[in-house]
Amino acid sequence: MIGGEPAGLGRRVAARVLDGSIGAVLWSLSAMWLVILTWAMRRSPLELEDALVLALAVAGLAGALHLVYHVCFIGGCGQTPGKMALGVAVVRRDGRAVGYGRAVVRCVGGALSALTLGLASVGVLWSRERRGLADVLAGTRVVRRR
């Protein structure tokens, strides 16, 4: 195969857990400051409608941070920090760099897979190239790097 052998499921899961942990810390800190600044600018307690808007903003912040994190790292160098730590990279099917456009498609494909509770990516378990829905949509694959 061009571009390296497919990454094993264990490495992929461990990289995802590490990236999820990094993302959770970034989101928690960002959300905390968003809430603190919102309360600091108000002279009265939050009303129910304002609290709902704040909760939606915090949820939207999670989605935006996830998209920026994955698109910038995968599009820029083919690896997130979790993938770097575990020697895994995302490449196009021909082994070339992914680029930002495919990284966006891959991130959206990952979100679609999450909406199906992972059932759309069951191909990772049995296919020879270990490609899930996100990889199929973006024309990418996950390989081991030494």
C-alpha positions as CSV (number, residue, x, y, z in Angstrom):
1,M,0.0,0.0,0.0
2,I,1.2,3.5,-0.8
3,G,1.8,5.7,2.2
4,G,2.2,3.1,4.9
5,E,0.3,0.3,6.5
6,P,-3.1,0.9,8.0
7,A,-3.1,2.0,11.7
8,G,-4.4,-0.6,14.1
9,L,-7.6,0.0,16.0
10,G,-5.9,0.2,19.4
11,R,-3.6,3.1,18.3
12,R,-6.5,4.9,16.7
13,V,-8.7,4.6,19.8
14,A,-5.8,5.7,22.1
15,A,-5.1,8.7,19.8
16,R,-8.8,9.6,19.9
17,V,-8.9,9.4,23.7
18,L,-5.8,11.6,24.0
19,D,-7.3,14.2,21.5
20,G,-10.6,14.1,23.3
21,S,-8.8,14.8,26.6
22,I,-7.0,17.7,25.1
23,G,-10.2,19.0,23.6
24,A,-12.1,18.7,26.9
25,V,-9.4,20.7,28.7
26,L,-9.5,23.4,26.0
27,W,-13.3,23.5,25.9
28,S,-13.6,23.6,29.7
29,L,-11.2,26.6,30.0
30,S,-12.9,28.4,27.1
31,A,-16.4,27.8,28.4
32,M,-15.3,28.8,31.9
33,W,-14.1,32.2,30.6
34,L,-17.1,32.7,28.5
35,V,-19.4,32.2,31.5
36,I,-17.2,34.4,33.8
37,L,-17.2,37.2,31.2
38,T,-20.9,36.9,30.7
39,W,-21.6,37.2,34.4
40,A,-19.1,40.0,34.8
41,M,-20.9,42.2,32.2
42,R,-24.3,41.8,33.8
43,R,-25.7,43.7,36.7
44,S,-28.5,41.3,37.4
45,P,-28.8,37.5,37.6
46,L,-29.4,35.6,34.4
47,E,-32.9,35.1,33.3
48,L,-34.0,31.8,31.9
49,E,-33.8,32.9,28.2
50,D,-30.3,34.3,28.8
51,A,-29.2,31.2,30.5
52,L,-30.4,29.1,27.5
53,V,-28.5,31.4,25.1
54,L,-25.4,31.0,27.2
55,A,-25.8,27.2,27.3
56,L,-26.2,27.1,23.5
57,A,-23.1,29.3,23.1
58,V,-21.1,26.9,25.3
59,A,-22.3,24.0,23.2
60,G,-21.5,25.9,20.0
61,L,-18.1,26.6,21.3
62,A,-17.5,22.9,21.7
63,G,-18.4,22.2,18.1
64,A,-16.3,25.1,16.8
65,L,-13.2,24.1,18.8
66,H,-13.6,20.5,17.6
67,L,-13.7,21.6,14.0
68,V,-10.8,24.1,14.3
69,Y,-8.6,21.6,16.2
70,H,-9.1,18.7,13.8
71,V,-9.1,20.7,10.5
72,C,-6.0,22.8,11.4
73,F,-4.0,19.8,12.6
74,I,-5.1,17.2,10.0
75,G,-5.1,19.7,7.1
76,G,-1.8,21.3,8.1
77,C,0.4,18.3,9.0
78,G,-1.9,15.2,8.8
79,Q,-1.7,14.5,12.6
80,T,-3.4,15.8,15.7
81,P,-1.3,15.8,18.9
82,G,-2.9,12.5,19.9
83,K,-2.0,10.9,16.5
84,M,1.5,12.4,16.8
85,A,2.0,10.8,20.2
86,L,0.9,7.4,18.9
87,G,2.7,7.4,15.5
88,V,-0.5,7.6,13.4
89,A,-1.2,10.0,10.5
90,V,-4.0,10.7,8.1
91,V,-3.1,10.7,4.4
92,R,-5.0,10.7,1.1
93,R,-5.6,7.3,-0.5
94,D,-2.5,7.8,-2.7
95,G,-0.3,8.7,0.3
96,R,-0.2,12.5,-0.3
97,A,-1.0,15.2,2.3
98,V,-4.7,15.6,3.1
99,G,-5.1,19.4,2.8
100,Y,-7.7,21.6,4.6
101,G,-10.7,20.8,2.3
102,R,-10.5,17.1,2.8
103,A,-9.9,17.7,6.5
104,V,-13.2,19.6,6.7
105,V,-15.0,16.8,4.9
106,R,-13.4,14.2,7.2
107,C,-14.5,16.2,10.3
108,V,-18.1,16.4,9.0
109,G,-18.0,12.7,8.2
110,G,-16.8,12.0,11.8
111,A,-19.8,14.0,13.1
112,L,-22.2,12.0,10.9
113,S,-20.6,8.8,12.2
114,A,-21.1,10.1,15.8
115,L,-24.7,10.8,15.1
116,T,-25.2,7.1,14.2
117,L,-23.4,6.1,17.4
118,G,-20.4,4.8,15.4
119,L,-22.4,2.4,13.3
120,A,-21.6,4.2,10.1
121,S,-17.9,3.6,10.7
122,V,-18.0,-0.1,11.4
123,G,-15.9,-0.7,8.3
124,V,-12.9,0.3,10.5
125,L,-13.2,-3.1,12.1
126,W,-13.3,-5.3,9.0
127,S,-12.1,-3.5,5.9
128,R,-8.5,-4.1,4.7
129,E,-7.6,-0.4,4.7
130,R,-9.5,0.2,8.0
131,R,-11.5,3.2,6.6
132,G,-14.5,4.5,8.4
133,L,-17.3,6.8,7.0
134,A,-15.2,9.9,7.5
135,D,-12.3,8.4,5.6
136,V,-14.5,7.2,2.8
137,L,-16.2,10.6,2.3
138,A,-12.8,12.5,2.4
139,G,-10.8,9.9,0.4
140,T,-8.3,9.5,3.2
141,R,-6.9,6.7,5.3
142,V,-5.2,6.4,8.7
143,V,-1.7,4.9,8.6
144,R,1.2,4.2,11.0
145,R,4.2,6.5,11.0
146,R,7.5,5.6,12.4
